[in-house]
Amino acid sequence: MPAHDQEQADRCSGMEEELRRLADGNAAFRKPGTIPLDAWESHLKDVLAFESVGSGKSLFEGLEEHGVELPRPDKLDEDQSTEKVNEIMLALFPLQILLVGYEDMTAREFYSTLWNQILWEGCYLEKRNPDTVTIVDVSHRMSRSEILGILEKIERLGTVQ
């Protein structure tokens, strides 16, 4: 392996290790063999920036700055919460952020969780690599294998490179 490639691979390994540290050891990476090392490094930089809460605007602040109003959860009924959750998910789509783990929540519970917790756990940023997806487990209960299973399904659909 050429020296430049080895240095790049070492930088990627270092970023993966930092992400594991930030996630208390609970970080999973799925690098398809076809993705070039440059794209993988770019993706890891995006994930590290997303996970470095406090180094930039939170998702909450970024969404508000981009026109998404985020009223207090106790101000919304179930229907309004459904509309707001849909608006948030549509606003996160261009950022390639996919929310999972909310299937057992009502719309009000889901919005409350987003408002009080999830939207503060990641930084708002536009990714350098448009072919990558960030998966956020809203429940914080999904296992690594469940999240990897979701990634595999997305990859089979051809939406992740």
C-alpha distance (Angstrom), angle and dihedral (degrees) to the residues before:
residue distance angle dihedral
M1 . . .
P2 3.82 . .
A3 3.82 116.1 .
H4 3.83 92.8 -111.8
D5 3.82 91.3 53.0
Q6 3.81 91.1 47.8
E7 3.81 91.2 50.3
Q8 3.79 89.9 49.8
A9 3.81 91.8 47.7
D10 3.82 89.0 49.6
R11 3.83 90.9 51.1
C12 3.82 89.4 50.5
S13 3.80 91.3 49.6
G14 3.81 89.5 49.4
M15 3.80 92.0 51.6
E16 3.82 91.2 47.4
E17 3.80 89.2 52.0
E18 3.82 91.6 48.7
L19 3.81 90.2 50.5
R20 3.82 90.5 50.5
R21 3.81 88.5 51.3
L22 3.82 91.7 49.8
A23 3.81 89.1 50.1
D24 3.82 94.2 47.3
G25 3.79 89.2 -111.9
N26 3.79 94.6 -50.7
A27 3.80 101.6 111.7
A28 3.79 124.5 121.4
F29 3.80 125.2 -162.3
R30 3.76 127.1 -165.7
K31 3.78 113.1 -171.0
P32 3.78 112.3 179.2
G33 3.78 110.0 -138.9
T34 3.80 90.7 -123.0
I35 3.80 96.5 60.6
P36 3.81 112.3 102.8
L37 3.79 116.3 -120.3
D38 3.84 90.5 -117.4
A39 3.81 90.7 57.6
W40 3.82 91.9 45.7
E41 3.80 91.5 51.1
S42 3.81 90.3 48.7
H43 3.82 90.0 49.7
L44 3.81 92.4 50.1
K45 3.81 90.2 50.3
D46 3.82 88.5 53.4
V47 3.80 92.7 48.7
L48 3.79 91.8 46.7
A49 3.83 90.4 50.2
F50 3.84 90.0 47.7
E51 3.81 91.7 50.4
S52 3.82 95.1 44.1
V53 3.78 94.2 89.9
G54 3.77 110.9 -168.6
S55 3.79 94.4 31.4
G56 3.79 91.2 87.8
K57 3.78 143.9 -4.0
S58 3.77 115.7 -42.8
L59 3.80 118.7 -121.4
F60 3.81 86.4 -106.0
E61 3.81 92.8 55.8
G62 3.80 93.2 41.6
L63 3.79 93.5 50.7
E64 3.80 91.3 49.4
E65 3.79 90.4 47.6
H66 3.81 88.6 52.9
G67 3.80 94.0 53.0
V68 3.80 104.3 -89.1
E69 3.79 109.7 132.9
L70 3.79 111.8 -145.7
P71 3.81 109.3 -165.3
R72 3.78 121.1 -172.7
P73 3.82 109.7 -80.2
D74 3.81 92.9 -121.9
K75 3.81 88.7 62.6
L76 3.83 93.1 63.0
D77 3.80 131.6 73.8
E78 3.81 123.2 -147.8
D79 3.83 95.1 -85.3
Q80 3.81 93.2 46.3
S81 3.81 89.2 47.5
T82 3.82 89.9 52.7
E83 3.80 90.6 51.9
K84 3.80 92.1 47.2
V85 3.82 93.3 48.1
N86 3.81 89.7 51.0
E87 3.80 90.8 49.1
I88 3.82 91.2 50.4
M89 3.81 93.0 48.0
L90 3.82 90.6 49.5
A91 3.82 90.2 48.9
L92 3.82 90.9 50.5
F93 3.81 93.0 48.8
P94 3.84 95.7 78.9
L95 3.81 87.5 51.1
Q96 3.84 87.8 54.6
I97 3.80 92.0 -120.8
L98 3.79 114.9 148.3
L99 3.80 119.9 -166.8
V100 3.82 118.1 -148.8
G101 3.80 136.1 167.5
Y102 3.80 98.0 55.2
E103 3.81 98.1 102.6
D104 3.83 94.1 109.0
M105 3.81 94.2 47.9
T106 3.78 128.2 93.1
A107 3.80 114.8 -125.1
R108 3.80 89.7 -103.4
E109 3.81 92.1 51.2
F110 3.80 90.4 46.5
Y111 3.81 93.6 49.7
S112 3.80 91.5 45.0
T113 3.81 90.4 51.8
L114 3.80 90.7 48.8
W115 3.81 92.9 46.5
N116 3.81 96.9 44.6
Q117 3.78 101.2 35.8
I118 3.80 126.1 -5.1
L119 3.81 99.2 54.2
W120 3.81 88.9 55.0
E121 3.83 94.9 51.2
G122 3.79 98.5 70.9
C123 3.78 138.0 45.5
Y124 3.79 121.5 -116.6
L125 3.78 108.9 -118.2
E126 3.75 140.8 145.4
K127 3.76 109.2 -121.7
R128 3.76 123.3 -119.9
N129 3.79 90.3 -145.7
P130 3.81 110.0 55.5
D131 3.81 92.9 -169.9
T132 3.80 96.1 69.2
V133 3.80 133.0 87.6
T134 3.79 130.7 -151.6
I135 3.80 113.6 -149.2
V136 3.80 117.3 -155.3
D137 3.81 118.4 -165.9
V138 3.79 103.6 -144.5
S139 3.81 92.0 -169.7
H140 3.82 94.6 50.5
R141 3.82 84.8 -144.7
M142 3.79 104.0 93.8
S143 3.76 116.1 112.2
R144 3.77 122.9 -125.3
S145 3.82 89.3 -109.3
E146 3.82 91.4 53.4
I147 3.80 91.5 51.8
L148 3.80 91.2 45.8
G149 3.81 87.6 50.5
I150 3.80 89.7 55.7
L151 3.80 89.9 49.1
E152 3.80 90.5 50.7
K153 3.81 91.2 51.1
I154 3.80 91.3 49.7
E155 3.78 90.6 47.0
R156 3.83 91.4 50.8
L157 3.78 88.6 52.9
G158 3.79 87.4 56.6
T159 3.76 95.7 -119.1
V160 3.80 97.5 115.3
Q161 3.78 124.6 56.9
